[in-house]
């Protein structure tokens, strides 16, 4: 992660993102620099507009939250009950009668906070 941060620092200061500059920033931060990682990052960022990538990444959560809120509002209009499903298998044993004990314990808690 510190390699990406170093590239962001170089971009912010309008310095060229090359192996020497990236290594200098990482050395100054006290990072044990691996040359192969530096070379890989410089190669990966060669054709990337970092400012555009950062602005797009910042816009995605805001757009996702707005879409999620709109979907929740649309879901509130219907009276249909939606059953939630899970990918986790149900490992409970249906033969045991522990459900009655659990329900009784819940009633007592309700009275405490009443």
C-alpha beads as a LAMMPS data file, in Angstrom:
LAMMPS data file: protein, C-alpha beads

114 atoms
113 bonds

1 atom types
1 bond types

-500.0 500.0 xlo xhi
-500.0 500.0 ylo yhi
-500.0 500.0 zlo zhi

Masses

1 110.0

Atoms # bond

1 1 1 0.000 0.000 0.000
2 1 1 2.852 2.327 0.757
3 1 1 4.001 2.014 -2.855
4 1 1 0.665 3.358 -4.080
5 1 1 0.793 6.157 -1.509
6 1 1 4.261 7.090 -2.719
7 1 1 2.947 7.263 -6.294
8 1 1 0.063 9.463 -5.123
9 1 1 2.508 11.783 -3.367
10 1 1 4.579 12.075 -6.530
11 1 1 1.460 12.756 -8.578
12 1 1 0.257 15.408 -6.121
13 1 1 3.581 17.220 -6.281
14 1 1 3.630 17.000 -10.103
15 1 1 6.822 14.948 -9.980
16 1 1 7.405 12.246 -12.573
17 1 1 6.451 8.772 -11.383
18 1 1 9.553 6.790 -12.191
19 1 1 11.634 4.186 -10.377
20 1 1 14.130 6.660 -8.912
21 1 1 11.527 9.092 -7.567
22 1 1 9.352 6.314 -6.178
23 1 1 12.352 4.704 -4.480
24 1 1 13.384 8.060 -2.983
25 1 1 9.928 8.646 -1.480
26 1 1 9.775 5.123 -0.073
27 1 1 13.290 5.415 1.391
28 1 1 12.347 8.732 3.013
29 1 1 9.326 7.028 4.577
30 1 1 11.532 4.276 6.005
31 1 1 10.145 1.520 3.781
32 1 1 12.323 -1.464 2.877
33 1 1 12.075 -1.014 -0.911
34 1 1 11.680 -4.008 -3.208
35 1 1 12.866 -3.029 -6.687
36 1 1 10.578 -5.550 -8.388
37 1 1 7.520 -3.947 -6.794
38 1 1 8.719 -0.481 -7.783
39 1 1 9.212 -1.585 -11.400
40 1 1 5.815 -3.289 -11.476
41 1 1 4.036 -0.207 -10.122
42 1 1 5.770 2.170 -12.529
43 1 1 4.850 -0.121 -15.426
44 1 1 1.240 -0.426 -14.221
45 1 1 0.844 3.346 -13.914
46 1 1 2.470 4.131 -17.255
47 1 1 -0.780 4.856 -19.150
48 1 1 -2.974 5.786 -16.164
49 1 1 -4.309 9.281 -15.510
50 1 1 -4.118 9.184 -11.713
51 1 1 -6.183 12.343 -11.173
52 1 1 -9.016 10.904 -13.268
53 1 1 -8.807 7.521 -11.538
54 1 1 -8.971 9.152 -8.100
55 1 1 -11.949 11.320 -9.030
56 1 1 -13.811 8.316 -10.475
57 1 1 -13.090 6.248 -7.387
58 1 1 -14.358 9.043 -5.142
59 1 1 -17.586 9.332 -7.156
60 1 1 -18.480 5.619 -6.994
61 1 1 -19.401 5.430 -3.272
62 1 1 -21.580 8.540 -3.514
63 1 1 -23.415 7.201 -6.552
64 1 1 -23.766 3.773 -4.937
65 1 1 -25.275 5.270 -1.771
66 1 1 -27.768 7.292 -3.788
67 1 1 -28.803 4.242 -5.798
68 1 1 -29.109 2.162 -2.631
69 1 1 -31.312 4.784 -0.982
70 1 1 -33.557 4.969 -4.043
71 1 1 -33.898 1.190 -4.118
72 1 1 -34.777 1.123 -0.416
73 1 1 -37.404 3.816 -0.921
74 1 1 -38.896 1.886 -3.837
75 1 1 -38.947 -1.256 -1.706
76 1 1 -40.909 0.497 1.059
77 1 1 -43.836 1.181 -1.276
78 1 1 -44.869 -2.465 -1.634
79 1 1 -46.514 -4.478 1.112
80 1 1 -44.860 -7.698 0.004
81 1 1 -42.673 -9.430 2.512
82 1 1 -39.257 -10.375 1.148
83 1 1 -37.544 -13.412 2.582
84 1 1 -33.837 -12.913 3.162
85 1 1 -31.581 -15.724 2.028
86 1 1 -28.059 -16.595 2.963
87 1 1 -25.262 -18.547 1.311
88 1 1 -24.351 -19.996 4.697
89 1 1 -25.836 -23.466 5.223
90 1 1 -28.253 -23.914 8.106
91 1 1 -26.526 -26.084 10.702
92 1 1 -29.207 -25.938 13.362
93 1 1 -30.867 -29.157 14.448
94 1 1 -34.600 -28.853 13.837
95 1 1 -35.456 -31.798 16.114
96 1 1 -34.492 -30.006 19.320
97 1 1 -37.019 -27.891 21.224
98 1 1 -34.563 -25.149 22.194
99 1 1 -36.661 -22.536 20.368
100 1 1 -39.161 -22.395 23.259
101 1 1 -36.382 -21.652 25.748
102 1 1 -34.955 -18.901 23.518
103 1 1 -38.345 -17.188 23.212
104 1 1 -38.882 -17.194 26.964
105 1 1 -35.485 -15.587 27.593
106 1 1 -36.224 -12.803 25.119
107 1 1 -39.395 -11.783 26.972
108 1 1 -37.454 -11.171 30.167
109 1 1 -35.003 -8.868 28.407
110 1 1 -37.854 -6.805 27.011
111 1 1 -39.154 -6.191 30.529
112 1 1 -35.712 -5.008 31.691
113 1 1 -35.508 -2.262 29.098
114 1 1 -39.229 -1.759 28.936

Bonds

1 1 1 2
2 1 2 3
3 1 3 4
4 1 4 5
5 1 5 6
6 1 6 7
7 1 7 8
8 1 8 9
9 1 9 10
10 1 10 11
11 1 11 12
12 1 12 13
13 1 13 14
14 1 14 15
15 1 15 16
16 1 16 17
17 1 17 18
18 1 18 19
19 1 19 20
20 1 20 21
21 1 21 22
22 1 22 23
23 1 23 24
24 1 24 25
25 1 25 26
26 1 26 27
27 1 27 28
28 1 28 29
29 1 29 30
30 1 30 31
31 1 31 32
32 1 32 33
33 1 33 34
34 1 34 35
35 1 35 36
36 1 36 37
37 1 37 38
38 1 38 39
39 1 39 40
40 1 40 41
41 1 41 42
42 1 42 43
43 1 43 44
44 1 44 45
45 1 45 46
46 1 46 47
47 1 47 48
48 1 48 49
49 1 49 50
50 1 50 51
51 1 51 52
52 1 52 53
53 1 53 54
54 1 54 55
55 1 55 56
56 1 56 57
57 1 57 58
58 1 58 59
59 1 59 60
60 1 60 61
61 1 61 62
62 1 62 63
63 1 63 64
64 1 64 65
65 1 65 66
66 1 66 67
67 1 67 68
68 1 68 69
69 1 69 70
70 1 70 71
71 1 71 72
72 1 72 73
73 1 73 74
74 1 74 75
75 1 75 76
76 1 76 77
77 1 77 78
78 1 78 79
79 1 79 80
80 1 80 81
81 1 81 82
82 1 82 83
83 1 83 84
84 1 84 85
85 1 85 86
86 1 86 87
87 1 87 88
88 1 88 89
89 1 89 90
90 1 90 91
91 1 91 92
92 1 92 93
93 1 93 94
94 1 94 95
95 1 95 96
96 1 96 97
97 1 97 98
98 1 98 99
99 1 99 100
100 1 100 101
101 1 101 102
102 1 102 103
103 1 103 104
104 1 104 105
105 1 105 106
106 1 106 107
107 1 107 108
108 1 108 109
109 1 109 110
110 1 110 111
111 1 111 112
112 1 112 113
113 1 113 114
